[in-house]
C-alpha cells in the first residue's frame, strides 16, 4: 500500500516526467504560443492589462502551463499543492487581476488550441517510460489517475519600477525570471531563435 508521503513523491516524479516529455516537443510550444497570442488579443484581457498599467509604467505578462497529476481513491482526491497566488493589496488591482484571470480562462476554454494541447500532452506523457511505470503502479493499488493541463497567467511589475501609488511589484501565478518566460524562451529555441536578451 502507498502511504501519503510516498504518494506525494510519486506525484512529484510523475509531474516532472510529464514536463520533461513536453520539453522536447516543438508542437507543444507552437500550440502554446498560439494560445498565448489568442489570449493577448482578447479585448477583455487587453482592458484589464491597461488598467493594471495605472499601477506602474510597465507590466510584464507570461503564460505558464503546468501539468497537475491527481489521484482519486476511496478517501477522495489527492494532489500536490502548488504555490499560492500573491496579489497587490489594492482592491482595484485585485479586481483587475480577477478580471484578467476570468477573461483568459474564457479564451482558453473556447480555443481549439487548448484541445490540441491536451492531445499533445496525452501523447507526450504516454511516451514517457517513467510516467507510465509510476502510473501503472498507482493504478494497481486501486487509484484512478487524473491528468490536468492547468495554466497560470502571470502579471508582474518589474523590480525597481515604482508607481505613484507606491507599489513596486505584483505577481500571481508562476513568476518568470525576465521579460520572457521560460516557456517563451523554449519556444523560441525550438524554432531556432536564441533568446539571449
C-alpha positions in Angstrom: 0.0 0.0 0.0 1.2 3.5 -0.9 1.3 5.9 2.1 0.6 9.6 1.8 4.3 10.7 1.8 5.2 8.1 -0.9 2.2 9.1 -3.0 3.4 12.8 -2.7 6.8 11.8 -4.0 5.3 9.7 -6.8 3.1 12.5 -8.0 6.1 14.9 -8.0 8.1 12.5 -10.1 5.1 12.0 -12.5 4.7 15.7 -13.0 8.4 16.2 -13.6 8.4 13.3 -16.1 5.4 14.8 -17.9 7.1 18.2 -18.1 10.4 16.6 -19.3 8.5 14.8 -22.0 7.0 18.0 -23.2 10.3 19.9 -23.3 11.4 18.2 -26.5 8.1 18.6 -28.3 8.1 21.6 -30.6 4.4 21.1 -31.4 3.6 21.7 -27.7 5.4 25.1 -27.7 3.9 26.0 -31.1 0.3 25.4 -29.8 1.1 27.0 -26.5 2.4 30.2 -28.2 -0.6 30.3 -30.5 -2.9 30.1 -27.4 -0.9 32.8 -25.6 -1.3 35.1 -28.6 -5.0 34.4 -28.8 -5.3 35.4 -25.1 -3.3 38.6 -25.6 -5.5 39.7 -28.5 -8.7 39.3 -26.4 -10.3 42.8 -25.8 -11.2 41.9 -22.1 -7.6 40.8 -21.4 -6.2 44.0 -23.0 -8.6 46.2 -21.0 -7.6 44.5 -17.7 -3.9 44.9 -18.6 -4.3 48.6 -19.4 -6.0 49.1 -16.1 -3.1 47.3 -14.3 -0.6 49.6 -16.1 -2.0 52.5 -14.0 -0.1 50.9 -11.1 3.2 51.1 -12.9 4.8 52.3 -16.1 5.4 48.7 -17.4 3.7 45.4 -16.8 5.3 42.1 -17.8 3.0 39.2 -18.6 3.6 35.5 -19.1 1.6 32.4 -19.6 2.8 29.2 -17.9 1.4 25.7 -18.4 1.5 23.2 -15.6 0.8 19.5 -15.6 -1.1 18.6 -12.5 -1.5 14.9 -11.7 -4.1 13.9 -9.1 -5.2 10.5 -7.9 -8.7 9.5 -6.8 -9.2 6.8 -4.2 -11.6 5.7 -1.6 -10.6 8.7 0.6 -11.1 11.3 -2.1 -8.8 13.1 -4.4 -5.1 13.7 -3.6 -2.8 16.1 -5.5 0.2 18.3 -4.9 -0.2 21.8 -3.6 1.4 24.4 -5.8 2.4 28.0 -4.9 -0.4 30.2 -3.9 -1.3 33.4 -5.6 0.3 36.6 -4.3 -1.6 39.8 -5.1 -1.2 43.5 -4.6 -3.4 44.5 -1.6 -5.2 47.3 -3.5 -8.8 46.3 -4.1 -8.9 47.8 -7.6 -5.7 45.8 -8.6 -7.3 42.6 -7.2 -10.5 43.3 -9.2 -8.4 43.8 -12.4 -6.4 40.6 -11.6 -9.6 38.6 -11.3 -10.9 40.1 -14.5 -7.7 39.2 -16.3 -7.9 35.6 -14.9 -11.6 35.2 -15.9 -11.1 36.7 -19.4 -8.0 34.4 -20.0 -9.9 31.3 -18.8 -12.8 32.0 -21.2 -10.4 32.3 -24.1 -8.7 29.1 -23.1 -12.0 27.2 -22.6 -13.2 28.1 -26.1 -9.9 27.8 -28.0 -9.1 25.0 -30.4 -5.5 25.3 -29.3 -6.5 24.2 -25.8 -8.0 21.0 -27.3 -4.9 20.5 -29.4 -2.6 21.0 -26.4 -4.5 18.3 -24.4 -3.9 15.8 -27.2 -0.2 16.7 -27.4 0.1 16.3 -23.7 -1.6 12.9 -23.6 0.7 11.7 -26.5 3.9 13.0 -24.9 3.0 11.6 -21.5 2.2 8.1 -22.9 5.7 8.1 -24.4 7.4 8.6 -21.0 8.5 5.3 -19.5 9.0 6.9 -16.1 5.4 8.3 -16.1 3.9 5.1 -17.4 5.8 3.0 -14.9 4.6 5.0 -11.9 1.1 5.3 -13.3 0.9 1.5 -13.6 2.0 1.0 -10.0 -0.6 3.6 -8.7 -3.4 2.0 -10.7 -2.5 -1.4 -9.4 -3.2 0.0 -5.9 -6.7 0.8 -7.0 -6.3 4.6 -7.7 -7.6 6.5 -10.7 -5.1 8.9 -12.2 -6.4 12.3 -13.4 -4.1 14.5 -15.6 -4.9 18.2 -15.9 -3.2 20.8 -18.0 -3.6 24.0 -15.9 -2.5 27.4 -16.9 -1.2 30.3 -14.8 -1.4 33.7 -16.4 1.2 35.9 -14.7 1.4 39.6 -14.5 4.4 41.3 -12.9 5.5 44.8 -12.2 9.3 44.6 -12.7 11.5 45.2 -9.6 12.7 48.8 -9.3 9.7 50.3 -11.0 7.5 52.3 -8.7 4.2 53.8 -9.4 2.7 56.9 -7.9 0.7 54.6 -5.6 3.9 53.2 -4.1 3.5 49.6 -5.3 6.6 48.2 -6.8 5.8 44.5 -7.6 2.8 42.3 -8.0 2.6 38.8 -9.3 0.1 36.0 -9.5 0.6 32.5 -10.8 4.1 31.5 -11.6 6.6 34.3 -11.9 9.1 34.4 -14.8 12.7 35.5 -14.1 12.7 38.0 -17.0 10.5 39.7 -19.6 10.4 36.4 -21.5 9.0 33.4 -19.6 10.9 30.1 -19.7 8.1 28.8 -22.0 8.6 31.7 -24.4 12.4 31.0 -24.3 11.9 27.3 -25.0 9.5 28.1 -27.9 12.0 30.5 -29.4 14.8 27.9 -29.0 12.7 25.2 -30.6 12.3 27.3 -33.8 16.0 28.2 -33.9 15.9 31.7 -32.2 18.4 32.2 -29.4 16.6 34.2 -26.6 19.7 35.8 -25.0 18.0 39.1 -24.2 
